[in-house]
């Protein structure tokens, strides 16, 4: 068992009471004692609050619940990071996804890597429910210290599950406010890759269920959140080394096209 003992599992949620029990039970069933479940509710109008109250009453795990009004997933992330500075490890688990059996104990021996100055997180595998296979095919055979740029260079991109050092995350809060509610996650990876690396661990951590377009916290309209998309594409084009972009030209072109689409939409709106 690692000497890092306190892990917080952060779940952003919006009207997902019908999936939260599955998420909760996967956390309760972990063979790991020093664990806190932090739920940030982004303005749910269903029975999320009463369900969380029931979980708290059961007293099976430590639960922190916070309610906010329509700040978006990245706003919930920022709040959770700010509230997690006393913890040693930070994992985001979406409200309709689950932890695999005893996965926290399985990876806890690697938590000590988070103390290294140049490591921001452990990048583990995520299983896609529809295929029951890892979504990312990158680095499946060994444990290695790599940059996000290395993964980008490989062109083997896919969903993964990260366990972060929250004390390093505090320097990379998403640039959201009352007018910008959504910024794609690629903003964070591009911003933090300038200083930090990951320990890539070929161990499955979570199972994620294929998202549907109506999930407000998971899929956001490009045109509705144009300024957030612009910030993300700017960060990619400004920080990712050209040699990496040229080695993955489709990624480069996609971000370049998205950036100019953002400029076009903003220009049209401001006319």
C-alpha positions, 0 to 999 in steps of 0.5 A: 500500500502506498504512503499516499493515502487520501484520494478524492473521486470527483463526480460532476452531475446534472440530472443523472440520478438514474445513473448515480447509484451505479456510480456510487456502488462502484466506489463503495465496492473499492477495497480502499479506505481513505477515499472521499466521493465529491459530488458537484451538482450543476443545478440538477432538477431531478432527485439527485439531492435526495439520493445523495442524502440517502447515500450519506445516511448509509455512511459507507464512504465519506461523501462531500456534496456541493450544489452550484447553479449552471456553471458547467462541467469545467466550472464543477471541475474548478470547484472540485480542484479547489476543494481537494488541496488536502488530498494526495490524489484526484480522479474524475469519474463521470456520473454515468461511469463506474470504477472497476473492481478494486482498481484503486487498490491495484494502482495505489502502489503507483501513487508515489509517482505523483510526488515527482516534480515533473509528474502531474498524473497517472494515465490508466486505461478506460474500458468502453462498455460497448466493446469491453476493450480499452478505448486507447491503444497507446502504451498497452504493454508497459509502465512508462513516463511519457508526455502527452505529446508522445501520445499525440505523436502516436496517433493512438488517441482514445479515452483514458482515466487519469489520477492527478496530483491536485496540488499541480492541478490548481495551476491549470483551472479552466478559463470559464466564467459567467459567459464561458461555461464550457472549454474542451478538455484538450485545453488542459492537456495542451496547457499542462504538457509544457511542464508535466509528464504522465506515468502511463499505466496499462491497468484498467481503471474505469468503464465508460458508457457511450455518451448520447448527445443530450448529456449536457455535461458531456457533449456541448454545442460547438456554436453555443460555446464558441469562445470556449472552443476558441480558447482550446484551439488557441492553446493547442496551436500555441503550445504543441510543438510544431514537430508534433503537429506535423507528425500528426497532420490530421490533428493539426488540420482539425484544430486549425480548421476549428480555430478559423471556424471559431473566428468566423462564428465570432465575426458573424455574431459581432456584425 
